[in-house]
Amino acid sequence: MAGTRKSPRSRAAAADLPALVRSALQRHVPPGSRVAVGLSGGIDSVVLLDVLSRLAPRAGILLSAVHVNHQLSPHAAGWSRFCRTLCAGLGVPLRVARVNVARRASREDAAREARYRAYGRTPADFIALAHHGDDQAETLLLQLLRGAGVRGLAGMPEARTLAAARGGSRTLLRPLLAAGRRDIEAYARSRGLDWIEDESNRDVAHGRNFLRHEVLPLLETRYPAARRALARSAGHLGEAASLLDGLAARDAAGAGRDGTLEVAALGKLPAARARGVLREFIARAGERAPPARRLEEILRQVLGARSDARVCVALGGADLRRHAGTLHLVPSRRAVPPTFEVLWHGERVLRLPELGGVLRMNPARGQGISLAKLGAGPVRVRVRRGGERLQPEAGRPRRTLKYLWQEQGVPVWLRSSRPHIYCGESLVGVPGLGIDCAFQARPGEPGVVPEWISR
């Protein structure tokens, strides 16, 4: 637990914080919105919660808080208790979210990803975070050292959309970006606030802490306004990034069609603008765009591969695929083993989560699959194993499924997820492709019409 700290700034600096937060609310938050403060218990988030709790009634917002317990520190349970006590004293509802942080090289990055997933599950319209100008300066330096492009160097925007669990979105709001750490300390002192100290914030093994405690103080011995200047530069870069985004959006509008991207149109653009279009296309689908070097490699694959080549680039939650001269972003799915098999016992609806959808067997008469012929053996639903043949029309020869799919122009990734209906060891049909003539219902005969609904 912490007390107050000395600050060389005047008490007037502390009084500026409510005005900064009020202005941010007026710019971004309509009255009646639900605003949840991301409350760690540290001084920054405690100050933001205090300011918002005083502004909420007049601003007409419904205020709450969310505390993410990363379960990384032996003091984590105590921090949660502190946040509960603080919120109870202010009359602010609190949600405590326990998360599991993936083990990887950068525990800091993994913790941030887990935290933002928790924010995406928080019932609120806005998640208010306490990042301030000093954080922005540190972010700019970190991104410079990573060789980031303009978007990375733009740092943290005051407001941005965060994809939410189960669809929808939240807006991340950072109303303290125009303030500095000393402003926040002065406000906490003037209000007599308590907060907690995370011991990891002193560990200079973390890149951000090294810049905060070692590099920036050294810079300030020569350049006293270094933090404010760096934060200001991040703002300028943010404006430049917005202009580039606008150009990319216009280029993408000319190269896109029905949620796809035309490879030929992409190839006509200069390399830098083609990367911008590809980045825009990926971001619109809700995926995190790869860094510039990765985008260059993707463009090389997309533009340089043969017209009949199967191009598939994994992007985390989605795959970028090329088909018939267009690029598609499709959800990544775990490969279904060729041994997959489910028995059909006459259900109207057969749920197949392994294939990502539902198989409906719609009753019909004189259409679809003959129920009498299905009675000749057990009816199984399988996946494609290769080499299957089908004869949907009596007057045409039996063809491979690959040939029939190509004839219809169906992309490869949609073929692999379609259920294949068997009677005994005979292929009866595939929804959307056809029913073998040997199993088709005769006029007036009871049958079922298979329908595949992907989720």
C-alpha positions in Angstrom: 0.0 0.0 0.0 1.3 3.5 -0.8 1.0 6.9 0.6 1.6 10.3 -0.9 4.6 11.4 -2.9 6.3 14.8 -3.2 5.7 16.6 -6.5 7.4 19.8 -7.7 4.3 20.7 -9.6 1.7 23.1 -8.1 -1.7 22.2 -6.7 -3.2 24.0 -9.8 -1.9 21.1 -12.0 -4.0 18.7 -10.1 -7.1 20.8 -10.7 -6.6 20.4 -14.5 -7.3 16.7 -14.5 -11.1 16.9 -14.1 -11.1 19.4 -17.0 -9.1 17.1 -19.2 -11.4 14.1 -18.4 -14.5 16.2 -18.8 -13.3 17.3 -22.3 -12.6 13.7 -23.3 -16.1 12.6 -22.2 -17.7 15.4 -24.2 -15.7 14.4 -27.3 -16.4 10.6 -27.2 -19.0 9.5 -24.6 -22.8 10.2 -25.1 -24.9 10.7 -22.0 -26.3 7.4 -20.7 -23.2 5.4 -21.7 -21.8 2.7 -19.5 -18.2 3.5 -18.6 -16.0 0.9 -16.8 -12.6 2.1 -15.4 -9.8 -0.4 -15.9 -8.7 -0.4 -12.3 -5.3 -1.9 -11.4 -5.2 -0.3 -8.0 -2.1 1.7 -9.0 -1.9 5.5 -8.7 -2.9 6.2 -12.3 -6.1 4.2 -12.3 -7.0 5.2 -8.8 -6.8 8.9 -9.8 -8.9 8.2 -13.0 -11.6 6.4 -10.9 -11.7 9.3 -8.4 -12.1 11.9 -11.2 -14.7 9.9 -13.0 -16.7 9.2 -9.8 -17.0 13.0 -9.3 -17.9 13.7 -12.9 -20.3 10.8 -13.6 -23.5 12.3 -12.2 -23.2 15.5 -14.1 -22.0 13.8 -17.3 -24.9 11.3 -17.1 -22.7 8.2 -17.4 -23.2 4.9 -15.6 -19.8 4.3 -13.9 -18.3 0.9 -12.9 -14.8 -0.6 -12.7 -13.1 -3.8 -13.8 -10.1 -5.2 -12.0 -8.1 -7.9 -13.9 -6.3 -10.4 -11.6 -3.4 -11.8 -13.7 -2.5 -14.2 -10.9 1.2 -13.5 -11.5 2.1 -11.8 -8.2 1.9 -13.2 -4.7 0.1 -9.9 -3.8 -2.6 -10.3 -6.5 -5.3 -11.3 -4.0 -4.5 -8.3 -1.8 -4.7 -6.0 -4.8 -8.2 -7.3 -5.6 -9.3 -6.7 -2.0 -7.9 -3.1 -2.2 -9.9 -2.4 -5.3 -13.1 -3.9 -3.7 -12.7 -1.7 -0.7 -11.9 1.4 -2.8 -15.0 0.9 -5.1 -17.2 0.2 -2.1 -16.2 3.5 -0.5 -17.0 5.3 -3.7 -20.2 3.4 -4.4 -18.9 2.2 -7.8 -19.8 -1.4 -8.9 -16.7 -3.5 -9.4 -16.1 -6.6 -11.5 -13.0 -8.7 -10.7 -11.8 -10.8 -13.7 -9.3 -13.6 -13.1 -7.3 -14.4 -16.2 -4.7 -17.0 -17.1 -1.6 -15.5 -18.7 0.0 -17.6 -21.4 3.6 -18.7 -20.9 5.8 -17.1 -23.6 8.9 -15.1 -24.1 7.2 -11.8 -23.3 5.1 -12.2 -20.2 4.3 -8.5 -20.3 2.7 -8.8 -23.8 0.8 -12.0 -22.8 -0.5 -10.3 -19.7 -1.7 -7.3 -21.8 -3.5 -9.6 -24.3 -5.2 -11.4 -21.4 -6.2 -8.1 -19.9 -7.7 -6.8 -23.1 -9.7 -10.0 -23.6 -11.2 -9.4 -20.2 -12.0 -5.8 -21.2 -13.8 -7.2 -24.2 -16.0 -9.3 -21.9 -16.9 -6.4 -19.7 -20.5 -5.2 -19.9 -19.8 -1.6 -20.8 -19.8 0.7 -23.8 -16.5 2.4 -22.9 -13.4 1.0 -21.0 -11.6 4.0 -19.5 -7.8 3.4 -19.1 -5.4 5.6 -17.2 -2.6 5.8 -19.7 -1.0 9.3 -19.6 1.5 11.4 -21.5 4.6 9.8 -19.9 3.2 6.4 -21.0 2.9 7.7 -24.5 6.5 8.9 -24.5 7.7 5.4 -23.3 5.5 3.7 -26.0 7.1 5.9 -28.7 10.6 5.0 -27.6 9.7 1.3 -27.4 8.2 1.3 -30.9 11.2 3.2 -32.3 13.5 0.5 -30.9 11.4 -2.2 -32.4 11.6 -0.5 -35.9 7.9 0.1 -36.0 6.2 2.0 -38.8 4.0 5.1 -38.6 1.1 3.3 -37.0 3.2 1.8 -34.3 5.0 5.1 -33.7 1.6 6.9 -33.4 1.4 5.3 -29.9 -1.9 5.1 -28.1 -5.0 7.0 -29.5 -7.4 8.7 -27.1 -10.1 6.4 -28.3 -10.2 3.3 -30.3 -12.5 0.3 -30.9 -11.9 -2.9 -29.1 -13.5 -6.1 -30.4 -15.7 -7.7 -27.8 -16.4 -11.3 -27.0 -19.5 -12.7 -28.7 -19.5 -10.0 -31.3 -20.0 -6.3 -30.8 -17.3 -3.9 -29.6 -16.2 -1.6 -26.8 -14.4 1.7 -27.1 -11.1 2.1 -25.2 -10.9 5.6 -23.9 -7.7 7.2 -22.5 -8.8 10.6 -21.1 -5.5 11.3 -19.3 -3.2 11.3 -22.3 -2.7 15.1 -22.1 -1.6 14.8 -18.5 1.8 13.7 -17.1 2.8 11.5 -14.2 3.6 14.5 -12.1 0.1 15.9 -12.7 -1.4 12.6 -11.5 0.8 12.5 -8.4 -0.2 16.1 -7.5 -3.9 15.2 -7.9 -3.5 12.1 -5.7 -1.7 14.2 -3.0 -4.3 17.0 -3.1 -7.1 14.4 -2.7 -5.3 12.3 0.0 -5.7 9.1 -2.1 -4.2 5.7 -1.4 -3.0 3.3 -4.0 -1.0 0.1 -4.3 2.5 -0.4 -5.7 3.2 -3.3 -8.1 6.7 -4.5 -7.4 7.2 -5.4 -11.0 7.1 -1.7 -12.0 10.6 -1.3 -10.6 12.0 -4.3 -12.5 14.2 -2.8 -15.2 14.4 -6.1 -16.9 11.1 -5.0 -18.6 11.7 -2.7 -21.5 9.2 -0.1 -20.5 10.6 0.1 -16.9 14.1 0.4 -18.2 13.1 3.4 -20.3 11.1 4.9 -17.5 13.7 4.5 -14.7 17.0 4.6 -16.6 16.7 6.2 -20.1 14.2 9.0 -19.8 15.6 10.5 -16.6 19.0 10.6 -18.3 17.5 12.3 -21.4 15.8 14.9 -19.1 19.2 16.0 -17.7 19.9 17.4 -21.2 16.3 17.8 -22.5 14.0 18.7 -19.6 10.9 18.5 -21.8 11.8 15.2 -23.3 8.6 13.4 -22.2 6.2 16.1 -23.4 8.1 16.4 -26.7 8.0 12.6 -27.3 4.3 12.5 -26.5 3.7 15.4 -28.9 5.6 13.6 -31.7 3.4 10.6 -31.1 0.4 12.8 -31.7 1.8 14.1 -34.9 2.5 10.6 -36.1 -1.1 9.7 -35.1 -2.4 12.4 -37.5 -0.1 11.0 -40.2 -1.4 7.5 -39.6 -5.0 8.7 -39.9 -4.1 10.2 -43.3 -2.6 7.0 -44.5 -5.6 5.1 -43.2 -7.8 7.3 -45.3 -5.7 6.7 -48.4 -5.8 2.9 -47.8 -9.5 3.0 -47.3 -10.0 4.7 -50.7 -7.6 2.3 -52.4 -9.3 -0.7 -50.8 -12.7 0.6 -52.0 -11.4 0.5 -55.5 -9.9 -3.0 -55.1 -12.6 -4.7 -53.0 -15.8 -6.4 -53.9 -18.3 -8.2 -51.7 -15.9 -8.5 -48.8 -13.1 -9.8 -51.0 -10.0 -8.1 -52.5 -9.1 -8.2 -56.2 -5.5 -9.5 -56.6 -5.2 -7.7 -60.0 -6.2 -4.4 -58.5 -3.7 -4.9 -55.6 -0.9 -5.7 -58.1 -1.4 -2.3 -59.9 -0.7 -0.3 -56.8 2.8 0.8 -55.6 4.2 -1.5 -53.0 3.6 0.9 -50.1 0.0 1.5 -51.0 -0.6 -2.2 -51.7 0.6 -2.9 -48.1 -1.8 -0.2 -46.9 -4.7 -1.8 -48.7 -3.9 -5.3 -47.4 -3.5 -3.9 -43.8 -6.9 -2.2 -44.2 -8.5 -5.4 -45.5 -7.2 -7.4 -42.6 -8.1 -4.8 -40.0 -11.7 -4.5 -41.3 -12.2 -8.2 -40.6 -11.3 -7.6 -37.0 -7.8 -9.2 -37.2 -4.6 -7.6 -36.1 -2.6 -6.5 -39.1 0.9 -8.0 -39.3 4.0 -5.8 -39.3 5.3 -4.3 -42.6 7.9 -7.0 -43.2 5.2 -9.7 -42.8 2.9 -7.8 -45.1 5.6 -7.7 -47.8 6.0 -11.5 -47.6 2.2 -11.9 -47.8 2.1 -9.7 -50.9 4.9 -11.7 -52.5 3.0 -14.9 -52.0 -0.3 -13.5 -53.2 1.0 -11.7 -56.3 3.7 -14.1 -57.3 2.0 -17.5 -57.0 0.6 -19.3 -60.0 -3.0 -18.7 -60.8 -4.0 -22.2 -59.7 -1.8 -22.3 -56.5 -3.5 -22.6 -53.2 -2.4 -19.6 -51.1 -3.2 -19.7 -47.4 -1.6 -17.4 -44.9 -2.4 -17.9 -41.2 -3.2 -14.6 -39.3 -4.1 -15.9 -35.9 -7.9 -16.1 -35.8 -8.3 -16.1 -39.6 -6.7 -17.3 -42.8 -6.0 -15.2 -45.8 -6.8 -17.3 -48.9 -6.7 -16.7 -52.6 -9.4 -18.0 -55.0 -10.2 -17.1 -58.6 -8.2 -14.0 -58.5 -9.6 -12.7 -55.2 -8.5 -12.7 -51.6 -10.7 -13.9 -48.8 -10.4 -13.8 -45.0 -12.0 -16.9 -43.5 -12.1 -18.0 -39.8 -9.3 -20.5 -38.9 -10.6 -23.9 -38.1 -8.9 -26.9 -36.6 -8.4 -29.6 -39.2 -10.9 -32.4 -38.9 -9.3 -35.9 -39.0 -10.2 -38.0 -42.0 -11.6 -40.6 -39.5 -14.4 -38.2 -38.4 -17.8 -40.0 -38.6 -21.2 -39.4 -37.0 -24.3 -41.7 -37.3 -27.6 -40.2 -38.4 -30.6 -41.6 -36.7 -33.3 -39.6 -38.5 -32.9 -36.3 -36.7 -34.2 -33.2 -38.4 -31.2 -31.3 -37.2 -27.7 -32.7 -36.8 -25.2 -30.4 -35.1 -21.7 -30.8 -36.3 -19.5 -28.3 -34.4 -16.3 -30.1 -35.6 -17.3 -29.0 -39.1 -18.5 -25.6 -38.0 -22.2 -25.9 -38.7 -25.5 -27.7 -38.7 -26.8 -30.3 -41.1 -30.6 -30.0 -41.6 -32.4 -32.9 -43.1 -35.6 -31.2 -44.4 -38.6 -33.6 -45.1 -39.8 -33.5 -48.8 -41.7 -35.6 -51.2 -40.3 -36.5 -54.6 -37.2 -34.5 -53.9 -33.8 -35.1 -52.2 -32.7 -38.4 -50.9 -35.0 -41.4 -50.9 -35.8 -42.4 -47.3 -36.5 -46.0 -48.5 -33.1 -46.3 -50.0 -31.4 -44.9 -46.9 -33.0 -47.8 -45.0 -30.6 -50.2 -46.8 -27.7 -49.5 -44.3 -26.5 -47.3 -41.5 -26.3 -43.6 -42.5 -23.1 -41.9 -41.6 -21.8 -38.4 -42.0 -18.1 -38.1 -42.9 -15.6 -35.7 -44.3 -13.8 -35.7 -47.5 -11.0 -38.4 -47.7 -10.0 -38.0 -51.3 -11.0 -39.8 -54.5 -14.8 -39.7 -53.9 -17.0 -39.8 -56.9 -20.6 -38.8 -57.5 -23.2 -38.9 -60.3 -25.8 -36.2 -59.6 -27.3 -36.6 -63.1 -28.1 -39.9 -64.8 -27.2 -38.7 -68.2 -23.7 -37.6 -67.2 -20.7 -39.7 -66.1 -19.7 -40.2 -62.5 -17.2 -37.5 -61.6 -14.8 -36.8 -58.8 -15.9 -34.4 -56.1 -13.0 -32.2 -56.9 -14.2 -31.9 -60.5 -17.7 -31.1 -59.4 -16.6 -28.5 -56.9 -14.4 -26.9 -59.5 -17.2 -26.9 -62.0 -19.3 -24.9 -59.5 -16.4 -22.6 -58.6 -16.6 -23.4 -54.8 -13.4 -22.4 -52.9 -11.2 -25.2 -51.5 -11.7 -24.2 -47.9 -15.5 -24.5 -48.2 -15.3 -28.0 -49.6 -13.3 -29.5 -46.7 -16.0 -28.5 -44.2 -19.0 -29.9 -46.1 -20.5 -33.1 -44.6 -20.5 -36.1 -46.8 -23.6 -38.4 -46.4 -23.0 -42.2 -46.7 -25.4 -45.1 -46.7 -23.2 -48.1 -45.8 -20.1 -47.5 -47.8 -21.9 -45.7 -50.7 -21.6 -41.9 -51.0 -25.2 -40.6 -51.1 -24.5 -36.9 -51.6 -23.0 -33.7 -50.4 -25.2 -30.6 -49.5 -24.8 -27.9 -52.0 -23.1 -30.2 -54.5 -25.6 -32.9 -55.4 -27.2 -36.3 -54.6 -26.1 -39.4 -56.4 -28.8 -40.5 -58.9 -28.9 -44.0 -57.3 -30.3 -42.4 -54.1 -32.6 -39.7 -55.4 -36.2 -39.8 -54.4 -38.7 -40.7 -57.2 -41.8 -38.5 -57.9 -44.2 -38.7 -54.9 -41.7 -40.7 -52.8 -40.8 -39.5 -49.2 -37.4 -38.0 -49.0 -35.1 -35.6 -47.2 -33.3 -32.6 -48.7 -29.9 -32.0 -46.9 -29.1 -28.4 -46.1 -25.7 -27.3 -44.7 -25.7 -24.1 -42.5 -22.3 -23.0 -41.6 -21.9 -21.0 -38.3 
